[in-house]
Amino acid sequence: MTTDTGRVAGKKALITGGAQGLGAATARMLARHGATVAIADLNLAGAQAVAHEIDAAYGAGSAFAYRLDVTDLTGWSDTVARAGSDLGGLSVLVNNAGIAPVGNIESVDLETWRRTMDINVDGAFHGTRAALPLMRESQPGSIVNISSIAGLVASHAFAAYNASKAALWMLTKSIALHCAREGLDIRCNSVHPTFADTPLLEGLTSGTHEERTAKLARQIPLGRIATPDDIAYAVLYLASDESRMMTGAELKLDGGISAM
């Protein structure tokens, strides 16, 4: 199978949380448009399955898979080194790994709060620090942080998730300004999806998949939840040189929620 348009031809991308959901869709999207991808996830078997699928579609060596706990500093160092060797450098980092626990300020326990921050915020912090030295050698580069509309619009029931995604939003801007001040051609932007049809939805509300989807869609002005590809197309744009003048920005894919 040939790639579509080569919008990210020659790009070398590392995607966390790539075994399923938005991460897997992003890996497939970037590969389809010409990038070589490294898929990192705690679920190594899932990451390998996505990599094998991409290799079957676009040729051996199009994708690689690694086991990574994004809260593990040593794991990050090892993963970035392997990605640099396998891909021949690193020009795109997609910090996608995340969790979305339900809990208000009184019901969320401290362990859940800290784990949410460890994965959703510290994971991107560690990953960016590990990746930047290698990305300096493969400019132009792009860091894409998958935040959430929940980082911009609060809910009473998602105290840890709201706080973590808002922190990731601001971390994105700080990274962008640092890279610009250093004279690097490395940009950093955040993506803020609404509810997307991924396994994360299972913990948000009860009922069958169809019932959950319909209930969540009623909260969105467009009347539907996002598909994984709806988000992956945004990452494709930010990873490509089409967005060379965009940094420190947030791309809202919320179906109109933030306009209300």
N, C-alpha and C positions, 0 to 999 in steps of 0.2 A: 504494500500500500504506500502511496506517495503522500507527502505532507501537503497541507492545503495551500498556504500562501507564503510560507517562510517568514512570517511576521517576527519570529524569534529565532530565525536560522542562526546557528553558531552559538546561541546562548547556552550556558551551562547552569542548570537550576537545581537547587536543593529544596525539597518540600517536606516539612514536618507534618505529622499526622496524616500521612499519605496512603494509609492502608484502606481507607474508606471515605465516604462522604465528600466534603469539599476538597480535601487534600488529594484524593484519588482523581476526582474530576479535574483538578488543576494540573496534575501530572499528565493525564491523558491530553488535555487541551494544549499544554505547552509542547508536548512531544508531537502532537498532530501539526503544529505550526512551526516545527523545525528545531526545537531545543532538544538537547540531551538532558535527561532528568535523573536525579537521585532521590529516592523515596525513603524517608526515615519514619519509623514508627515503633512503638513498643511491641506491636503485633507484627513480628517479622514475617510470619507466614502470609499475612494479608498484604504486606508491602511487596513481598516476592511475587505474589499472584498478580498484582497490578503491574509490576515490572515485566513479568513474563508476557502479559497481554500486550504491553507496549512494544516489547521486542518482536513479538509475533507480527504486529502490525507494521512496524517501521524498520525492522532489521536488528540483528544482534548488536548489543552495545548501545542501544538507544536509551536504556533505563537500567538503573542499579537499585538495589534495596539494602537497607541497613536497619539493624535494631537500634533504637535510640530512646532513652528516657530524657526528655528535654530539661529535666531538673538536675541532671548529672553533668557536672563540669567536665569530668574526664571523658564521659561519653561524647560530649560535644566536640572536644578536641580530636578524638579519634575519628568521629564521623566526618568532620570537615576535612581532615587529612585524607581519608579514604575517598571522599567525593572529589577532592582536588586531583588525586591520582587517577581515579577512574574516568572522570569527565575531562581531565586536562585543564583544570582551572575551575573557577566559580564566579559567575557573573550575576546570578539571581538567587536570592534567598527568600523563601516564602515561609514565614512563621505562622503556621496554621494550627498546630496542635493546641487543643483546648478542651475544657470541660465546662458544663453548664449546670451546676447544682441548684436546686430549688431551695429557698430558705430566706425568711425575712430576718431583720436585725435581731429578733429575739429567739428565733428557732434555729438559725444556722449555728453549728458548733464551731469551736475554734479550729479543730483539725480540718474541717471542710474549708473554712475560710483560708487557712494557710496553704492547703493543697491547691486551691483555686488560684491563689496568687503565685504559688510556685510554678504552676504549669502555664497559666495564661499570661503572666507578666515576666516572671523570672526566666521562663523558657526562652522568650524572645530576647531578653537582656543577654543571657548567656550565648544564645545562638548568634546574635549580631556581633558580640565581642569576639567570638571564635572565628566568624566568617570574614570580618572586615580585612584582616591582613591578606588573606587570599584574594578577596575581591579587588583589592588595590591593584593586583597584577592582571586583572581581566576587565578593565574599564572599557566602555561604560557599564555600570552595574545598577541593579535595582533591588531594594529590600521592600518586600510587601508584607505588612502585618495584618492578619485577619482579625479585626476587632469585631464589632457588632453594633447594630443600631442601639442595643442595650448599653453601649458605652456613651451614648448621647442622650437617650431618653430612658428615664428610670422606671422601675417597677417596684412595688412594695415587696414582691416575693422573690427577688433575685439580688439580695444585698451584695453577696460576694461576687457574683457574675457582673453586675453593674459596675462595681468598683474596679474589678480587674480589667474589664474592657475599656473603661474610661482611662485607667492608668496606661494601658497599651496605646491608646490614642495619643496621649501626651508624650509618651516615650518615643513614639514615631516622629513627632515634630522635633524633639531634641536630637535624635539621631540625624534627621535631615539637615538641621542647622549645623551640627558638628561636621558632617561630611562636606557641606558647602564651605564652611570656614576653613577646612583643611585643603580646599581646592580640589577635592575629589569629584570625579564624574560618577558619583554613586548617589542615587536618589532613594528616599524612603517615604512611603505613603501607606495609609491604612485603608482597609475596605470594611464597610459597615453594613453587613447584610441584615435583613429581617429574617423571620423563620424560613429555614430552607429544608427541603425534603431529604434529611440525613438521619442517621441513627440517633443524633442528639435530641430529636423530637420526642423520642420514646419516654424520656423522663419528665417532659414538660406538662403533659396532661394525660388523662386516662382515656380508655376507649380503644377501638380499632384504629388502624392506620388511617382509614377513610374518615372516621369520626374526629380524630385528632387534627387531620389536615383541614377539614371543614371548619372546625372550631377556631383554629388559628387564623385561617383565611378571612374570617369575619372581622378580625381586628385590623386588616390591611385595606387601605382605600382601593387598591387595584383588585381586591377580591380573590387573591390567590397567594399561596406561599411561593418561595423561589425554588427553582430547580438548581441542582449543583452547578450545571453549566451556566446559569445566569450569573453566578459568582465567578466561575472560572474564566468567563470572557473578560470580566473586569481585571482579573489578575493578568491575563494575556496582554491587555493594553498597558498595564503598569510595568510589566516585564519587558515590553518591547521598546524600541527607540522612538516609537510614536509619541511617547509621553516624556520626552527628554526635558521639557520645561515644567514638569509637575513634580514637586517635592514638598514634603511637609503638609500634604493635603489629605483630606478624607473623602473617600468615594462612597456615597450613601446608596445602597441598593435595598431600599426599605419599602418599596411599593407605595410611598407617599405618607408613611407614618409620621415622619418628622415635619411634614408640612401642616399637620393638623394643629 
